[in-house]
Amino acid sequence: MTRPPSPSRSNRSWHFLIAIGAASTLLACGGPVPYGQSGTGGSGVNPNGGGVIPLSTSGAGAGSGSTGAGGGGGGNCPNYVIAVIRDFRGWDSSASDPGGAATKHPDFEPAVKTAEKGIAASTLGTDQKPVFGNTAGIQTVQSADTFSQWYRDTDGVNMRFEIQLPLTPDASGSMVFNNQAFFPIDNQGFGNQGQTHNYSFTTEIHTTFVYKGGETFSFIGDDDVFVYVNNQQVIDLGGIHNAQTGTVNFDQQAASLGITVGQTYPMDIFHAERHIVESHFRMQTKFECLTPIVIP
């Protein structure tokens, strides 16, 4: 069937670029580690009972996970990160009132579509996930309760999938994940809802890095992107908008972030695809290895 045009941003392009620069930076990685911990080892078991599945593979997964339980990869970098994708009900083009169906989540395809800073608080919650920050003036999020559902499993509201995002070397020596049609759960979850792809989902990634000095982190993307280093927000590209850029210079922000050269710190990335049309996802890092973390 022919998909109706988006209510706004009809030629919208969804771009996701992460770039981390560091000279001669090396993090010796093992397998996935438990959520909230850094280092090697840990378990590759999906906490929901199935294995973490590759991006190109559909289904719930089976088996013991990506590296198995116990000691991890034996010092070899697994060259992937683990992403949790949560599917939500969004704009159903087959509904009589697209975007206004009673079952639609109010924060996906909302009536107002605009860039908004302050949606996510400046520090992570005790569960290492974002909490609603600006309770006044936000137009694209209904409430703290609805925002809480973006990155937390909620029966009847979202459906959870776990995937691996492989990192492969490019000619410059960077590790890259690049997908110019990032629709990881097409025909799964709540389905495509009358669209050509399954939109209305969030992405959650947790990893760790060794700060050695000279690193930078840049992100170009839309829709919402919230990035935290050492539990503090360093990038806020909240709201529904065209591509925007956020950059972090770790040396310049080391004091405010409380980071010290030679130490390992968490980096937490949260994204939301809340408005239909396209989805491009490119992640690039100069770190030879990022530690994938199993997310509960």
C-alpha positions as CSV (number, residue, x, y, z in Angstrom):
1,M,0.0,0.0,0.0
2,T,1.1,3.6,-0.4
3,R,2.4,5.2,2.7
4,P,0.9,8.6,3.4
5,P,3.4,11.4,3.8
6,S,4.6,12.3,7.3
7,P,2.7,15.1,9.0
8,S,5.9,17.1,9.0
9,R,9.5,16.7,7.9
10,S,8.4,14.8,4.9
11,N,11.9,14.6,3.5
12,R,13.3,13.9,6.9
13,S,16.7,12.1,6.9
14,W,17.6,10.2,10.1
15,H,21.4,10.3,10.7
16,F,23.3,8.7,13.6
17,L,27.1,9.3,13.8
18,I,29.3,8.6,16.7
19,A,33.0,9.4,16.5
20,I,35.5,8.8,19.2
21,G,39.1,9.9,18.6
22,A,42.1,8.8,20.6
23,A,45.7,8.3,19.7
24,S,47.0,4.8,20.3
25,T,44.1,3.9,22.6
26,L,43.6,0.3,23.4
27,L,41.1,-1.4,25.7
28,A,41.7,-5.1,26.1
29,C,38.2,-6.6,26.1
30,G,36.8,-9.9,27.1
31,G,33.1,-10.9,26.8
32,P,30.1,-8.9,27.8
33,V,30.2,-7.8,31.4
34,P,27.2,-7.4,33.8
35,Y,25.4,-4.1,33.6
36,G,27.1,-1.4,35.6
37,Q,30.4,-3.1,35.8
38,S,33.6,-2.7,33.7
39,G,36.5,-5.0,32.9
40,T,36.8,-8.3,31.2
41,G,34.9,-11.5,31.6
42,G,31.3,-11.7,32.6
43,S,28.4,-13.5,31.0
44,G,27.1,-13.5,27.4
45,V,23.7,-14.8,28.5
46,N,20.6,-12.8,27.6
47,P,19.0,-12.0,31.0
48,N,15.6,-12.7,29.4
49,G,16.7,-16.3,28.6
50,G,17.6,-16.1,24.9
51,G,21.0,-15.3,23.3
52,V,21.9,-11.8,22.0
53,I,21.0,-11.9,18.3
54,P,22.9,-10.4,15.4
55,L,21.4,-7.3,13.8
56,S,20.5,-9.1,10.6
57,T,18.8,-12.0,12.4
58,S,15.2,-12.0,13.4
59,G,13.6,-13.9,16.3
60,A,14.0,-14.0,20.0
61,G,17.4,-15.8,20.0
62,A,18.3,-19.0,21.6
63,G,21.2,-20.6,23.4
64,S,23.7,-19.2,25.9
65,G,24.5,-15.9,24.4
66,S,27.3,-14.3,22.3
67,T,30.3,-15.5,24.2
68,G,28.9,-18.0,26.7
69,A,29.0,-17.7,30.5
70,G,32.1,-17.1,32.5
71,G,35.5,-15.8,31.4
72,G,34.5,-13.9,28.2
73,G,36.7,-13.7,25.2
74,G,40.0,-14.5,26.7
75,G,41.4,-11.0,26.0
76,N,40.3,-10.9,22.4
77,C,38.0,-8.0,21.6
78,P,34.6,-9.1,20.6
79,N,34.3,-6.1,18.3
80,Y,30.6,-5.4,18.9
81,V,28.4,-3.6,21.3
82,I,25.0,-4.8,22.6
83,A,22.0,-2.7,21.9
84,V,18.5,-3.1,23.4
85,I,15.8,-2.1,21.0
86,R,12.3,-1.4,22.5
87,D,9.4,-1.3,20.1
88,F,6.4,1.0,20.7
89,R,3.1,1.6,19.0
90,G,3.3,4.7,16.8
91,W,1.6,6.1,13.7
92,D,-0.5,3.4,12.1
93,S,-1.3,4.5,8.6
94,S,-4.2,2.0,8.5
95,A,-6.0,3.7,11.4
96,S,-8.8,6.1,10.7
97,D,-6.9,8.7,12.7
98,P,-3.1,8.2,12.0
99,G,-1.1,9.0,15.0
100,G,-4.1,9.4,17.2
101,A,-5.2,5.8,17.8
102,A,-6.0,5.0,21.4
103,T,-3.3,2.3,21.6
104,K,-0.5,4.6,20.3
105,H,2.1,5.7,22.8
106,P,1.7,9.4,23.4
107,D,5.4,10.2,23.0
108,F,5.7,8.6,19.5
109,E,4.4,10.6,16.6
110,P,3.2,13.3,19.1
111,A,1.1,16.2,17.8
112,V,4.0,18.7,18.3
113,K,7.3,17.9,16.6
114,T,10.2,20.1,17.7
115,A,13.8,20.0,19.2
116,E,13.7,20.2,23.0
117,K,16.6,20.2,25.4
118,G,16.2,19.1,29.0
119,I,13.9,16.1,28.4
120,A,16.5,13.9,30.1
121,A,18.1,15.0,33.4
122,S,21.7,15.9,33.5
123,T,22.6,12.7,35.5
124,L,21.5,9.1,35.1
125,G,19.1,7.5,37.5
126,T,20.2,4.9,40.0
127,D,19.3,2.2,37.4
128,Q,21.8,3.7,34.9
129,K,18.9,5.0,32.8
130,P,17.7,8.5,31.9
131,V,15.0,10.2,34.1
132,F,12.7,13.0,33.0
133,G,14.5,16.3,33.5
134,N,12.4,19.3,32.6
135,T,8.9,18.8,33.9
136,A,7.7,22.1,32.6
137,G,7.6,23.3,29.0
138,I,8.3,20.0,27.2
139,Q,5.9,19.5,24.3
140,T,6.9,16.2,22.7
141,V,6.8,14.1,25.9
142,Q,3.5,13.7,27.9
143,S,4.9,13.1,31.3
144,A,7.7,11.7,33.5
145,D,5.9,8.4,33.5
146,T,5.6,8.1,29.7
147,F,9.3,9.0,29.4
148,S,10.3,6.4,31.9
149,Q,8.9,3.7,29.6
150,W,11.3,4.6,26.8
151,Y,14.3,2.6,28.2
152,R,12.5,0.4,30.7
153,D,10.7,-2.9,29.9
154,T,7.0,-2.2,30.3
155,D,4.4,-4.9,29.8
156,G,1.8,-4.0,27.2
157,V,3.7,-0.8,26.3
158,N,6.9,-1.9,24.7
159,M,8.5,-5.0,23.4
160,R,12.2,-5.7,23.9
161,F,14.8,-7.1,21.4
162,E,18.6,-7.5,21.9
163,I,21.0,-7.2,19.0
164,Q,24.7,-7.0,18.4
165,L,26.1,-4.1,16.5
166,P,29.3,-5.3,14.9
167,L,32.3,-3.0,14.8
168,T,34.6,-3.5,11.7
169,P,37.8,-1.7,10.9
170,D,38.0,0.9,8.1
171,A,41.0,2.1,6.2
172,S,41.8,4.7,8.8
173,G,41.9,2.1,11.6
174,S,38.6,3.2,13.1
175,M,36.1,0.7,14.2
176,V,32.8,1.3,12.5
177,F,29.1,0.2,12.5
178,N,27.3,1.7,9.5
179,N,23.8,1.0,8.4
180,Q,22.0,3.5,6.2
181,A,18.7,1.8,6.6
182,F,18.6,1.1,10.4
183,F,15.3,-0.7,10.9
184,P,16.4,-3.5,13.2
185,I,13.0,-4.8,14.1
186,D,11.0,-4.7,10.8
187,N,8.0,-7.0,10.9
188,Q,8.6,-7.8,14.5
189,G,7.2,-6.5,17.8
190,F,4.1,-4.5,17.1
191,G,4.8,-4.8,13.4
192,N,5.2,-2.1,10.8
193,Q,1.8,-0.6,11.6
194,G,1.0,0.1,8.0
195,Q,4.4,1.6,7.2
196,T,7.2,0.3,5.0
197,H,9.3,-0.2,8.1
198,N,8.8,-0.6,11.9
199,Y,9.4,2.9,13.2
200,S,8.7,4.0,16.8
201,F,11.5,2.4,18.8
202,T,14.3,3.3,21.2
203,T,17.9,2.2,21.3
204,E,20.0,1.7,24.5
205,I,23.7,1.0,24.5
206,H,26.1,0.7,27.4
207,T,29.9,0.3,27.1
208,T,33.1,1.3,28.8
209,F,36.3,3.0,27.6
210,V,39.8,3.8,28.9
211,Y,40.5,7.5,29.0
212,K,44.1,8.0,27.8
213,G,43.9,11.7,26.8
214,G,43.1,13.3,23.5
215,E,39.8,11.6,22.9
216,T,36.8,13.4,21.4
217,F,33.3,12.2,20.8
218,S,30.9,13.6,18.2
219,F,27.4,12.8,17.3
220,I,25.2,13.8,14.4
221,G,21.7,12.6,14.6
222,D,17.9,12.8,15.0
223,D,15.6,12.2,16.8
224,D,16.4,12.2,20.5
225,V,19.9,11.3,21.6
226,F,21.2,11.5,25.1
227,V,24.8,10.5,25.8
228,Y,26.3,10.1,29.3
229,V,30.0,9.7,30.4
230,N,30.7,8.7,34.0
231,N,26.9,9.1,34.6
232,Q,26.9,12.7,33.5
233,Q,25.1,14.0,30.4
234,V,27.6,15.2,27.7
235,I,25.2,15.4,24.7
236,D,21.6,16.4,24.6
237,L,19.9,16.3,21.2
238,G,16.4,15.8,22.6
239,G,13.1,16.2,20.7
240,I,12.0,15.6,17.2
241,H,14.3,17.4,14.7
242,N,16.5,17.1,11.6
243,A,20.1,16.2,12.0
244,Q,22.0,18.0,14.8
245,T,25.6,17.7,16.1
246,G,26.9,17.2,19.6
247,T,30.7,17.1,20.4
248,V,32.6,16.2,23.5
249,N,36.3,17.0,24.1
250,F,37.3,14.7,27.0
251,D,40.4,16.7,27.9
252,Q,38.5,20.0,28.1
253,Q,35.7,18.4,30.2
254,A,37.8,16.0,32.3
255,A,37.5,18.0,35.5
256,S,33.8,18.5,35.2
257,L,33.3,14.8,34.4
258,G,35.6,13.6,37.1
259,I,37.7,11.5,34.8
260,T,41.4,10.7,35.1
261,V,43.9,9.5,32.5
262,G,44.4,5.7,32.6
263,Q,41.1,4.9,34.2
264,T,38.0,3.1,32.8
265,Y,34.7,4.8,32.7
266,P,31.2,4.1,31.4
267,M,29.6,5.6,28.4
268,D,25.8,5.3,28.0
269,I,24.0,6.1,24.7
270,F,20.2,6.5,24.5
271,H,18.3,7.2,21.3
272,A,14.6,7.3,20.2
273,E,13.2,7.1,16.7
274,R,9.9,8.9,17.3
275,H,9.0,10.2,13.8
276,I,8.7,8.2,10.6
277,V,10.6,8.5,7.3
278,E,14.3,7.3,7.3
279,S,16.8,5.8,9.6
280,H,20.6,6.0,9.1
281,F,23.0,4.8,11.8
282,R,26.7,5.1,11.7
283,M,29.0,4.5,14.7
284,Q,32.7,5.1,14.5
285,T,35.3,4.8,17.2
286,K,39.1,5.0,17.4
287,F,39.1,2.7,20.4
288,E,40.3,-0.7,19.3
289,C,37.8,-2.3,21.6
290,L,34.7,-1.2,23.5
291,T,33.4,-3.5,26.3
292,P,29.9,-4.7,25.5
293,I,27.6,-4.7,28.6
294,V,24.6,-7.0,29.1
295,I,21.6,-4.8,29.9
296,P,18.8,-5.9,32.2
